[in-house]
Amino acid sequence: TSRPAELAACLEAVLGNRSSANRVFELLEPLAVREPEHIVSAARACSRLFGALLERRELFVGPLPEQDAYSAQDKYRIWMRHRYRDCVGCLGELMGHDSFQVKELALCTLMKFVELEAQYPLIKIEWKGTLTFPCDLLKVVVDGLLPSKEDASLLISRFQEYMEYDDVRYFVMKAVTASIAQVMQKTKERPLPFYQQNVFSLISPINMPNKESEMVKFMVKQDNREELKLSKLQAHRHVFERMWLTFLKHKLPTSLYKKVLVILHDSVLPYMNEPTLMMDFLTVAYGIGGAISLLALNGLFILIHQHNLEYPDFYKKLYNLLDPSIYHVKYRGRFFHLTDLFLSSSHLPAYLVAAFIKRLSRLALTAPPEALLMIIPFICNLFRRHPACRVLVHRPGGPADMSEDPYVMEEEEPSESRALESSLWEIQSLQNHYYPDVAKAAAVLNQSLSEMEDDISGLLELSAYELFDKEVKKKAVDVPLEFEPVRGLFGKKNDIFAEHFSLD
């Protein structure tokens, strides 16, 4: 007979007659073999066996006792509960197996047990408010999803469907927090790339509810749910906040820093009880420099504008982020959108805005056309908001090129950069740009600016591909190429060659 048939017969015998209980080992032993197909058959048989035993309430309920002063019925239930614990241990280990089919089956079987234990608790209900959710079993699953030696994102994506349950999500967040504290304390502040990436893959897609009335999907159908923390949005937010703060407390690999900062303002800050607790993380990220600093701006913007956060030298730091790369980075659109918001206040001093205008103009000399089409209207908007800076345009005897310019590009302090003494010769240079649209945009500063600000939202994400596409699709108007018909070899009016040579 085939292996699955043997296991099925064994399963029937164990479920049919308690005298065959010892045959349960025949189902558990194949979980430790090498061949994936044998493991799969055994895992399915164990799933059916312990699923049936949970439903029939034939596993001992409560803490497992040591002493033997029990009836034969209880001894059987205690013994079977021990075998169930062995099975859970094996399945937890199989979540680290080489075969994805085995991993997936181990995960789904464990989650089936979580669902059944939620319905038929193995926790003794001492009083009406006892929490019967199988937290320990869920912790085995979470530990299996967070290996430190390999990427488990595929298995984690398979697990996401269970995160729709409000109580599962709540206890997963608690288990992740405990796991991070346990794993990361051993590393002595060194990043663990695989482990931290797996944690991020698990926690970043979490969909937090916005209102308590949305929290209606629970795996444990309890009568006393109202008395428990689980139905309180505040409690969910508290656990969510603790989990993220624990995760971000430890040093992250650079690539992960960027991924966290991209989602922080949308998926994390709005669901925290106290978003200002993120201040330390964002300050450190803002100080790292480069793309990470650009991305940290989003979170800082929310904290400064919505939570009245004080950030000393914020504009000095923002000014120093302006380097040649800002016109080329992937996050250019987001950075300029936020910079525009930060420079929108009419209470900013003229020297500060002038310093931003000068540095952006100087860097524009080496920027690609798609960035120039965005930055010129951006600068024009700054002039509209801060008329005191218009001296940069209306200075007839001002510097004509870099050698005469009093502006100090290398100065980190905007107030010391002498921007207000300068002129905007850079934009005048762009009026001779090779791309006609840029030259046309730069020529706007030759006339007086309109009162209405330019809408730059459509230009922030402009790409070189779009510019090429636009040029290719332009309809060319027929133009006369010659004013008089060609005559002779060299096409001149009184061509001597035409007298002596024929081109027939």
Secondary structure, 3 states (H helix, E strand, C coil): CCHHHHHHHHHHHHHHCHHHHHHHHHHHHHHHCCCHHHHHHHHHHHHHHHHHHHHCCCCCCCCCCCCCCCCHHHHHHHHHHHHHHHHHHHHHHHCCCCCHHHHHHHHHHHHHHHHHHHHCCCCCCCCCCCCCCCHHHHHHHHHHHCCCCCCCHHHHHHHHHHHHCHHHHHHHHHHHHHHHHHHHHHHCCCCCHHHHHHHHHHHCCCCCCCCHHHCCCCCCCCCCHHHCHHHCHHHHHHHHHHHHHHHHCCCCCHHHHHHHHHHHHHHHHHHCCCHHHHHHHHHHHHHHCHHHHHHHHHHHHHHHHHCCCCCCCHHHHHHHCCCHHHHCCCCHHHHHHHHHHHCCCCCCCHHHHHHHHHHHHHHHCCCCHHHHHHHHHHHHHHHHHCHHHHHHCCCCCCCCCHHHCCCCCCCCCHHHCCHHHCCCHHHHHHCCCCCHHHHHHHHHHHCCCCCCCCCCCCCCCCCHHHHHHHHHHCCCCCCCCCCCCCCCCCCCCCCHHHHHCCCC
